[in-house]
């Protein structure tokens, strides 16, 4: 469970993405493209992973997050990938 700054409970649900490359193309927040076969390192858990292993979580307010494969344990999202 996570709590926001207004002390509201934030409930997250994992989304199963059928076409992961298409989802990345539509939701990756940076200008440079990214491929499923690329490797990234999460600065939260120091894990090097293949991008295709990313996970997507949706909060109760509808916000979707691209996350490290180890999320929610590590807390890493797409902005934490190097």
C-alpha positions as CSV (number, residue, x, y, z in Angstrom):
1,X,0.0,0.0,0.0
2,X,1.2,3.5,-0.8
3,X,-0.1,6.8,0.7
4,X,-0.1,10.1,-1.2
5,X,0.7,13.5,0.2
6,X,-3.0,13.9,1.2
7,X,-2.9,10.6,3.1
8,X,-5.1,8.8,0.6
9,X,-4.5,5.2,0.0
10,X,-3.1,4.5,-3.5
11,X,-4.1,1.1,-4.9
12,X,-2.1,-0.2,-7.8
13,X,-3.1,-2.9,-10.2
14,X,-0.7,-4.6,-12.6
15,X,-1.7,-4.4,-16.2
16,X,-0.9,-7.2,-18.6
17,X,0.3,-5.7,-21.8
18,X,-0.1,-7.8,-25.0
19,X,2.0,-5.8,-27.4
20,X,4.8,-4.5,-25.2
21,X,6.7,-2.7,-28.0
22,X,3.6,-0.8,-29.1
23,X,3.0,0.2,-25.5
24,X,6.6,1.4,-25.1
25,X,6.3,3.4,-28.4
26,X,3.2,5.1,-27.1
27,X,4.2,5.7,-23.5
28,X,8.0,5.9,-23.3
29,X,8.5,9.4,-21.9
30,X,11.9,10.2,-23.5
31,X,12.8,11.3,-27.0
32,X,15.2,8.4,-27.8
33,X,13.5,5.2,-28.7
34,X,13.8,2.0,-26.7
35,X,13.5,-1.6,-27.9
36,X,12.4,-4.7,-26.0
37,X,15.8,-6.2,-26.5
38,X,17.7,-3.3,-24.9
39,X,19.3,-3.6,-21.5
40,X,18.7,-1.1,-18.7
41,X,19.8,-0.9,-15.1
42,X,17.4,0.2,-12.4
43,X,19.1,2.6,-10.0
44,X,16.8,1.5,-7.1
45,X,17.7,-2.2,-7.1
46,X,20.8,-2.1,-9.2
47,X,19.4,-4.9,-11.4
48,X,20.3,-5.0,-15.1
49,X,17.3,-6.3,-17.0
50,X,16.0,-6.7,-20.6
51,X,13.4,-4.0,-21.3
52,X,10.9,-6.7,-22.4
53,X,10.6,-7.6,-18.7
54,X,9.2,-4.2,-17.7
55,X,5.9,-4.1,-15.8
56,X,3.0,-1.6,-15.9
57,X,1.0,-0.6,-12.9
58,X,-2.1,1.5,-12.9
59,X,-3.1,3.6,-9.8
60,X,-6.6,4.1,-8.6
61,X,-6.6,7.6,-10.2
62,X,-5.8,6.1,-13.7
63,X,-2.1,6.9,-13.9
64,X,-0.1,4.2,-15.6
65,X,3.6,3.6,-14.7
66,X,6.3,1.8,-16.6
67,X,8.2,0.0,-13.9
68,X,11.3,-2.1,-13.2
69,X,10.6,-5.9,-13.3
70,X,11.2,-5.8,-9.5
71,X,8.5,-3.3,-8.8
72,X,6.9,-2.7,-6.3
73,X,9.6,-4.1,-4.0
74,X,12.3,-1.8,-5.4
75,X,10.1,1.2,-6.4
76,X,11.9,1.8,-9.7
77,X,10.0,3.3,-12.6
78,X,11.1,4.3,-16.1
79,X,12.8,7.5,-14.9
80,X,15.2,5.3,-12.9
81,X,16.5,3.2,-15.8
82,X,20.0,3.8,-17.1
